[in-house]
Amino acid sequence: MALSSLLSPSPTHVSSTSTQSIPKLYHYCHSISFSFQNTPFTSFPSPQNQKWRTSVSFFPAFFNKTKDPTPIKQELLEAIAPLDRGAEATPEDQEIIDQIARKLEACNPTKEPLKSNFLNGKWELIYTTSMSILQTQRPKILRSRVNYQAINGDTLRAQNMEGWPFFNQVTADLTPLNSRKVAVKFDYFKIGGIIPVKAPGRGRGELEITYLDEELRVSRGDLGNLFILKMVDPSYRVPT
């Protein structure tokens, strides 16, 4: 697993079939700290049998004068629900999601994400455009069912974790470049979540956190990928 498709260290540096499934520390959001707001988190809609299609305004985000991100978050969640975290997204779907994400980014309530307590904890990846994370080149049975990313802003540490069937992990050091962006340097992979392997020196990247609140994080990687995550455990600590 790499810190997002923004950082995708080549698995060939670690020989073994399972290393090709090494988790990606999603360039998903530079979320490095969070604090919860008063608005309750919107429930995630169940995927529909048919692909989501609806008219979406493509006016630039600055035309949206609302300061309340709640309806835009709901729109975003409904749009990504049937897309299998992005694996089933068509180019049209990706464009629609990107437009909604930009509207949400324009309403970002956390102007300095790296200084926010909202960032800390364990996040579940619910959408990405990174094909290396989605593993779409593999049969579905060999793709990870769930991917997590944990971040601790006080220690500047991050961890990506894959679920079944491989359970690979990777940890990384974060270096702030400004109040929204971090440089990422991987240090260790854990094959199957057990066997430690030192990460290759080329395992680096950058991640910008473009939206952050207590329940949702949006990030963009230096390779152009979009990452959307939901908070699942704010108490989780990344191993030092």
N, C-alpha and C positions, 0 to 999 in steps of 0.2 A: 504494500500500500504506500503510495507516495503522497506527499503533502499536496495533493491535488494534482490535476493534470498540469498544473503549473510547475510542480516539481515531480517529475517522473523519473527517478533514477532507474537506469537500465537494469532489469533483473538478471541480465547475463553476468553481472558481476558476482552473483551469488548462485553457484551452480546447484541445480535441483529443480525438479518439476514444480514443486510447490512454491518456489521462490518467484515463479512467474505470476503468482497471485499476491505478492507482497503488497500490503495495504498502501493506499495513497493518502498522505496527509493532505487532504483536499485543500486546494487553493481556495478553499471555500472561504471563508471570511476571515479577515484578520481579527476575528473576535478574540480579544484577549481579556476582556473583563466586562461584566454585566451587572445591572441592578434591576430588580423587577419593577414594572410600572403597575398602575392600578387596573389597567384594562385586562380582563381575563383572556386567556389564550383561546382563540377561535378553534373549534374542533375541526379535525381534518375530515373532509368529505370522503365517502367511499367511492372508489373508482366506478365509473359507469361501464356498461357493456360496450357502448360505442364510444369512440374517441371524442373528447370534448371539443366542441366547436361553438364559438359564439363570437359576436362582433366585439372587437376591442378597439378602443380609441387609440390611434397612432399619433395623436398630437404630442409634441414634445412635453417632457415632464414638467417644464416650468409653467405650462398653461394650467396645471392642476394646482389650484390655490388652497385646497384643503390641507389642514395641518394634522388631521387625524388619520393615521395610517391603517386603522382597523379595516375599513372596507376594501382597501387595496390589498391588504394581507389576505383577506377572505377570497378576493378575486384570484390572487396568485395561487392559493392552496387549491381552489377548485380547478384551476387550469392544469396544475401538475399532477393532480390525484390519479388520473387514468394513464399516466405516461411511464409507469414502472421506473421511477426515479430518473427518467430521461432516456432509458433504453428504448422505449417505444416512440420517442418523439421524432416527428418528421422535421425537415427544415422549416416548414411553416409553423409547426408547434414551437420550435426553438425561438423563432422570431417573435411570436406572441408572448412567450414567457419572458424574453429579454425586455420587451416593451413594458410589460407590467412591472418587472423588477426595477426598471429605471424610474417608473412612477413612484414606486415605494422608496427607492433611494433618495428621491427628491424630498421625501418626508422623514428622513432619518432623524430620530429624536436624540441620537447619541453622536454628538459632533466629534468627540475624541474617543473612539472605541477602545484604544489601548489603555486608557486611563479609567475605564468603566469596569465596575464589578460584574456587570451583566455578562462579560466574556467568559468568566471562569466556570468550568464544569465540562460535562460530557454532552456533545451534540450528535444528533443523528442526521446523516445526509439524506435529504428527501428529494433532491433534484440536482443534476449536474449535466454539463455538456461534455465532460471529460470521458471519452471513450475508453481510455486506459483504466479508469476507475470502474466504469460500468461493465467492462470486459465483454463487450458485445460480440467480439470475435470468437468467443467460446460458446459451447452449448449451454443452455440455461442451467442445466444441472451442475455445471462446473463454475458458475458465477457466484460470488458472495451474495448472500441474501440481504445483508444489512451492513452498513459501514458507519463507523463512529469516528468523531474527532474530538479529542479533549484538549483544552487549553487552560493554562494557569498563567495569568498575567504577572503575578508577583515573582514567579521563578523564571518566567519567559521560556516555558517548556510546552511542547505540544506532543500529542500522541494520536496516531491513526490506528484503528482497529477494524479488522474484517470479521464478519460472522461466519457461520457455516458456509462451505465445507472446509475452509482452510485455516481460519482463525489467526491469520498473520497479523503482525503489529509492526509499527515503526515509530521511533521517538525522534524528536528534533529540538534543537535550540533555536530560539527566535531572537532576532536583533531588530529593534524598532528603527525604521527609516524616517518616519514622521508619526503623527498621532493616529494614523489610519493604516499604515502599511508596515509590514515586517519582511525581513529577509529570513529565509528558512534554511537551516543546515541539518540534514539528517545525521544521526550518530549510530543508532543500532536498529537492526531489524530483529524480530523474533519470529522464527519459522514455526508455524503451528502455535504461536503464542508461548513457546517454551525455549527453543534453541536460539541463543543470541548470535547474531552475525554482524560484524562491524560494517557500517554503510560505506559505500565507495565515496571518494572525495567529491565526485561530480554530483552527488545528491543534494542539490541546492535549488532555490527558487525564491519567488516573492509572492506575497499575498496581501491584497488590500481589502479591508473590511468596509463595505459600502453602506450597510444597514445593520443596526444592532438594537435589539430591545431584549426584554427578559425571556422571550420565548422564540424569537426568530433571528437568524443571522444570514446575511447575504454577503458573499465575498467574490472577488474577481482575481484570477491568477495572472501571472506574467505571460502565460501562453494564450490568454484570451478566454479561458474557460470561466463559466459561471457556476457558483456553488451556493445552494440554499440548504440551510440546516435548521432543525428545531431542537430546543433544549430538552434533554431528558433527565439530567442529573447535575444540578448546580453544585453539589457537594463533592463531586469526583475530583481527585487529585492525580496529576500526572507523575509517574515515578521520576525521581531525580537521578 
